[in-house]
Every structure is written in structure tokens, then in C-alpha cells.
Amino acid sequence: MRAALLLALLALGAGCSLWRSPPAPQAAALREGAPAQRSAQGEAIAAAAAALIGRPYEFGGADLAGFDCSGLALYVHERAGIAIPRTAAEQQRAARPVPLAALEPGDLVFFRLGRHGVDHVGVYSGAGRFIHAPHAGVAVSSAELRDGYFSQHLVSAGRFWSASVSPP
């Protein structure tokens, strides 16, 4: 009986070693603050983004007819009464930086998908997921930060809503 239990534990341990962890900064992004630290305003931003899943992508779009990535971030922040810049790069520069280990729903996550600077943004929804408008032909959707593609291109995170940013 003990031998069978030991073999089962060893097999489980071996299975875990097959999963590659994302690089340290991105792995830290998967942790969240305690629920008591969460902001109602941040939660409202994340919920507004989640309600838009399935809406069409439209280059330059920032309304219910369609969204591009920064237009989605702009729209959900406007719903919460917060004015933010229009482009992903401008949003990153203007946001209060948030350590990836301190992400909370409603924060913005910034990516460099091309060769020059930040060119994509999503709204962090919690549990290692974010909502974004990926590209033409793909509707607003949710994705995993630890997805190999996104974890490799994640640059930083930022916040416009009111809760203070504390170190991890």
C-alpha cells in the first residue's frame, strides 16, 4: 500500500516537471492581491470588459460597433468615469505602474507584439486572465497571461483607477 502511494506521488511530481513555468516576471503576474485589497472600481472595469466578449474587432473602434485593443481599454474606463489616453503606448506611459505580482482586476496589461514599443493592451480580469481585442477577424476575447505567446510579449502593467499600488 505504501509503495503504491509512493509511486503515485512520484508520478504526480514527474508530471509537474513537464510544465514549463513562464519567465519569472510573467509568472509573478499570475498571483493576485487578497480579495479585501481589491477595488470596486477595478472590479467594475473588469466586469465591463467581460461583458464585451464576443463584440467584433474594428481597427480604431472604441464603441459597441467594434473595438481595437486600446479602444476597449478606453471604453471600459470611460464607463467607470475615468478618462485615459487613446493608444496602447500612451496608456502605458500615463498609467501608474503596477508590479506584475500585484495585478488586480481592472488593471491594464501591456504587450510588445511588433518590433517597436508597446502596441497591444488588455484589461486584467483576475486569475491570470485578461480581456482584449486581438486583431481583425477575431472578436473581443479572454486569454491567459501564461500563454506562451502572451507571456513572452508581456512588457508591464498599469492602473488608472483609484486604489494605491503597493509593492508585491
C-alpha positions in Angstrom: 0.0 0.0 0.0 2.8 2.5 1.0 4.7 1.5 -2.2 1.7 2.3 -4.4 1.2 5.6 -2.6 4.9 6.5 -3.1 4.7 5.6 -6.8 1.6 7.7 -7.3 3.3 10.7 -5.6 6.4 10.3 -7.7 4.3 10.1 -10.9 2.5 13.3 -10.0 5.8 15.0 -9.3 7.2 14.0 -12.6 4.1 15.3 -14.4 4.6 18.8 -12.9 8.2 18.9 -14.2 6.8 18.7 -17.8 5.1 22.1 -17.4 7.4 24.9 -18.2 6.9 27.9 -16.0 6.8 31.3 -17.7 9.8 33.6 -17.1 9.9 35.0 -13.5 8.3 38.4 -14.2 5.4 36.8 -16.1 4.9 34.1 -13.5 4.6 36.7 -10.8 1.7 38.2 -12.8 -0.4 35.2 -12.0 -0.6 36.0 -8.3 -3.3 38.4 -7.1 -3.8 40.6 -4.1 -6.1 39.5 -1.3 -9.8 39.9 -2.1 -10.0 42.6 0.6 -7.5 44.7 -1.3 -9.5 44.7 -4.5 -11.2 47.8 -5.6 -14.9 48.0 -6.6 -13.8 50.4 -9.4 -11.3 47.9 -10.7 -13.8 45.1 -10.5 -16.3 47.3 -12.4 -13.8 47.9 -15.2 -13.0 44.2 -15.5 -16.7 43.3 -15.5 -17.4 45.9 -18.2 -14.6 44.3 -20.3 -16.0 40.8 -19.7 -19.5 42.0 -20.9 -17.9 42.9 -24.3 -16.6 39.5 -25.0 -17.8 38.5 -28.5 -18.0 42.1 -29.8 -16.3 42.5 -33.2 -12.8 43.8 -33.7 -12.7 47.1 -35.6 -9.4 49.0 -36.2 -9.8 52.4 -34.4 -13.0 51.2 -32.8 -14.0 52.4 -29.3 -17.7 51.7 -29.1 -20.2 48.9 -29.3 -19.9 48.7 -33.1 -16.4 47.3 -32.5 -13.1 47.7 -30.7 -9.4 47.7 -31.2 -7.3 46.9 -28.1 -6.8 50.4 -26.8 -10.4 51.4 -27.7 -11.6 48.5 -25.5 -9.5 49.8 -22.6 -10.7 53.4 -23.3 -14.4 52.4 -23.4 -14.4 50.4 -20.1 -12.5 53.1 -18.3 -15.0 55.7 -19.6 -17.8 53.6 -18.2 -16.2 53.9 -14.8 -15.8 57.6 -15.2 -12.1 57.6 -15.9 -10.5 59.4 -18.9 -7.5 57.6 -20.3 -5.3 58.2 -23.4 -6.3 56.6 -26.7 -3.4 54.4 -27.8 -1.8 51.4 -26.0 1.6 53.2 -25.9 0.0 56.4 -24.5 -1.9 54.4 -21.9 1.2 52.6 -20.7 3.1 56.0 -20.3 0.2 57.6 -18.4 -0.8 54.7 -16.1 0.6 54.3 -12.6 3.0 51.3 -12.9 1.8 48.1 -11.2 4.2 45.3 -10.4 3.1 42.1 -12.2 2.9 40.4 -8.8 0.3 43.0 -7.7 -2.1 42.8 -10.6 -5.8 43.3 -9.7 -8.9 43.1 -11.9 -9.3 46.3 -13.9 -5.5 46.9 -14.3 -4.2 47.1 -17.9 -1.5 44.7 -19.2 0.8 45.9 -21.9 2.4 43.9 -24.7 5.0 44.5 -27.4 3.8 42.3 -30.2 5.7 44.1 -33.0 9.3 45.4 -33.2 8.8 48.9 -31.7 7.4 49.7 -28.3 4.1 48.8 -26.7 1.4 48.1 -29.3 -1.2 46.0 -27.5 -3.2 46.3 -24.3 -5.7 44.1 -22.4 -7.8 44.5 -19.2 -6.8 42.1 -16.5 -9.8 40.2 -15.3 -8.2 38.1 -12.5 -6.9 34.5 -12.1 -4.2 35.1 -14.7 -6.6 36.1 -17.5 -7.1 39.3 -19.4 -9.7 40.6 -22.0 -8.6 42.1 -25.2 -9.5 42.8 -28.8 -6.8 40.7 -30.5 -6.9 41.7 -34.2 -9.0 41.9 -37.3 -11.2 38.9 -37.7 -11.1 37.9 -34.0 -13.8 39.2 -31.6 -13.1 40.6 -28.1 -12.0 37.6 -26.1 -10.3 36.4 -22.9 -6.7 35.0 -22.9 -4.2 33.6 -20.4 -1.2 35.7 -19.4 0.8 32.5 -19.0 0.0 31.5 -22.6 3.5 31.2 -24.2 2.8 33.9 -26.8 1.5 36.5 -24.4 3.9 35.7 -21.6 6.8 36.2 -24.0 5.4 39.6 -25.1 4.2 41.0 -21.8 6.0 44.2 -21.0 4.3 45.8 -18.0 1.1 46.6 -16.2 -0.6 49.9 -15.2 -3.6 51.3 -13.3 -5.8 54.3 -13.7 -8.4 53.5 -11.1 -8.1 54.8 -7.6 -6.6 52.1 -5.4 -3.0 52.7 -4.5 -0.3 50.5 -6.0 1.7 48.6 -3.4 4.8 46.6 -3.9 4.4 42.8 -4.1 
